[in-house]
């Protein structure tokens, strides 16, 4: 996990080869939260999961296991517009470039933001379009992709170490490591 200013912006990401299975506590907590879902919400979640899985398989096949994934990106409303989200995404894309691994993510409405960071929408679908109980428009789901750029010599020197010149001091890609970046004016 990466953060800016102790939570003004937060990112969770996955690394190539990482097992995506949730740890036992997360699985337990998720099962408790899921019990609060209405039947209709449970159906929509299942529909979204099914469509996402099919799009990922179609787009990447087994290659998805060897890619970085931007899993969660959030910025506090009062901290938006300061470049924190862009900075966090750039850290992950720079790690991908250094290792020669592509980066992907799923988004519904932030696709234009990710396009400014070099991502392209390569698959899309909708959830809720066939639901007569849904009062709003169908929700769009997009898989965004950014291929790795040619490895930069700056990063290749640091392949197994820190990206210290960029402010990253931890073990690269660890889901269990948190590094807070202090913004400076």
PEWO-V127946 format. One record per run of one state. SS is the DSSP state (a for helix, b for strand, c for the rest). FROM is the first residue (numbers start at 1). LEN is the number of residues. If there is no record, write none. Layout:
BEGIN
ss=SS from=FROM len=LEN
ss=SS from=FROM len=LEN
END
This chain:
BEGIN
ss=c from=1 len=1
ss=b from=2 len=3
ss=c from=5 len=4
ss=b from=9 len=6
ss=c from=15 len=9
ss=a from=24 len=11
ss=c from=35 len=4
ss=a from=39 len=28
ss=c from=67 len=1
ss=b from=68 len=8
ss=c from=76 len=1
ss=a from=77 len=3
ss=c from=80 len=4
ss=a from=84 len=16
ss=c from=100 len=3
ss=b from=103 len=5
ss=c from=108 len=3
ss=a from=111 len=5
ss=c from=116 len=4
ss=b from=120 len=8
ss=c from=128 len=11
ss=b from=139 len=8
ss=c from=147 len=6
ss=a from=153 len=4
ss=c from=157 len=7
ss=a from=164 len=3
ss=c from=167 len=12
ss=b from=179 len=3
ss=c from=182 len=4
END
